[in-house]
Every structure is written in C-alpha cells, then in structure tokens.
Amino acid sequence: MIQQRFSQPAAAAGRRGARLQVRAAAAAAAKTTLNFKKYQGLGNDFILVDNRHAPEPILTPDQAAALCDRNFGIGGDGVIFALPPVGATDLTMRIYNSDGSEPEMCGNGIRCLARFVADVDGAAARKYRIHTLAGLIQPELLGDGQVCVDMGEPILDGPRVPTTLPPTREGGAVVEAPLPLAGRRWGITCVSMGNPHAVIYSANGAPIKVDDLDIFDIGPQFESNTVFPARTNTEFVEVLNRGHVRMVVWERGAGRTLACGTGACATVVAGVLEGKVDRRCRVDLPGGPLHIEWREADNRIYMTGPAELAFSGQVAV
C-alpha cells in the first residue's frame, strides 16, 4: 500500500513533466530564425536587420532589448532596422535602444546602417537618402572605408530641443545655462540633432576634466531631469585645443556608450556657440575619433567616421 501511494503521485508528476516538455518544444518550434549582422562604429555597436520586406520592425521593443543583453543575448547598444523607403528616399531607419525605447535617430547607427545595406546589396561606395524619425539623413560611403554623413541643421530653440531651461540667447537658444545638480552648478548648452542633447563644458565655472567624472552617477541624473521633458543625451567635454576635444557621453536609453555620433555633432555646435572650439573639430570619444564640421555656408553638420562589420549570425526569436 505504501508503494502504491507513492507511485501514483510519481506517475502524475511524470505526466506533468512530459506535458511541460511538449509545451517547451512547441514554444521553441514556434520561434523564427532571424538573420542579423553586428556592426560597430567606434565601439558603439548595433544589431542590424534587413527589414525591407515589411513596413514595420519585425521585432518588438522587448525582443530587441533581450537581443541587446550582453549576457543572455547577442549584445549591443541597439537594434537597427532597414525598412522600405518613404517618399523620395532609398530606405527608412528605425532603431530600438538597449532598453527597448525608440530614439529619433543615431549618428553612429546610421553610418553602420549605410555600410550594412551596401554590404547586403553588394553595392560600391555610394550616397544614401535615409528617412528617419529626425528627418532626412544622407550618409555617403567613402573610398577609404569611412562614412561621411550630412546630419542636417542643428535645432537650437529650447522648447524644440526640448528643454524647459530658459533661453540665454536671442532666438530661444539655451547656451551655458546654469543647472544645479549633484552638488555642482553645470553650464548647459542644449542642442537637438533630431534627438535632444545637453552639452557640458564647465562645472562651477571651471573647465571639465572628463577623467574626474563619475558618469555612472551623474549621467542618469541628467537623463531623467525634469528640465528635459523627453529625457536627454548628455555630453561632458574637455577642450584640448580649438580643433580638438575629448568627450564622454551618457546616452538616453543606452547609458554609457563608447561613442555617440549625434552627441559629437552637438558637442561641436555647443562649443562654437560658447566660443570654445572651431567649426571643424576632432572629437575624441572612448571608442575613437569623429571628425565634425559645422559649415557656416549652409548651417549643416557633416560627421565622418568608421562603420565596421563585427560578425554575422542567426538567432531564434
């Protein structure tokens, strides 16, 4: 009798286990295989997906965030989708950050996207017209392997950046506006490159030394500060000379990254407005240099830097 009492629950448990195995197998079978390529621009790395067969991303934000996990997924600062063109463009760019949020655009990412599409299509060096949530962006693949991107004109009007910091210049620009935070009084210049940036060259009236900053502590405090209604990317900048700066960045939705293309552009715009740098400037990021030019003739910003294939693969999603 004792043996019978124990054998019945054991048999039931065995049946439950078998059912769970069947369900797990069915769930695994229901997954689809995603082909991807991983690219990086100065260490800012992205999972690239050819999504030109469908008008919307084939992954959800949660799936993208899971793929970006560096321990349990592929790893990346975001997932970028090449989608069909809109209007008189060649293709559309959409991106999900590593936290699943969707930014308007990404400077390093769009260089990687241009290189990815050229590699997939077997195209020679060429210029693309890419529709983004920040408007038309035009990267050009150069013969030396670099990618030069026409990033368009910066937005300086505070409410359009957006920020609630009061303007300090005519036309609504917010330049070196004081912001008390984390025990210091920071000088904030706000620039939108289609996405918001708070650029900081000074704290307590003294120039920034980027090696002295605990970006993991102060970065999130800027990102979520109430004076930035859409959150913000934050760039901390040290001037080496008028044509050369060092910058570290805390990216909205991605945290500390090795590089930020739109942030490098915003850095030069802010530096010119503050009278600290020239319109042609090298921006050294932890992942390497970007070359930025804010042309006075047409008010447009041009960013030049690398985009390289890291590896290709397949993943079940």
Protein Blocks (a to p, Z undefined) as FASTA:
>chain_A
ZZmmmmmmmmmmmmmmmmmmmmmmmmmmmpccdddddddeehiacddddfklbcbdfbdf
klmmmmmpmklmnopabdcdddddehjbfbdcddddfkopacfbdfklmmmmmmmmmmmn
opacdddddddfkbpcdddddfkopacddebjadfbfklmpccbdcfbehhiaehiacde
ehiacddddddehiacdddfbgehiacdfklpcfklmmmmmmmpcklmnopaddddddfb
lmbccdddddehklpafbdfklmmmmmmmmmmnopacfbdcdddfkbccdddddfklopa
cdddddddfbdcdddZZ
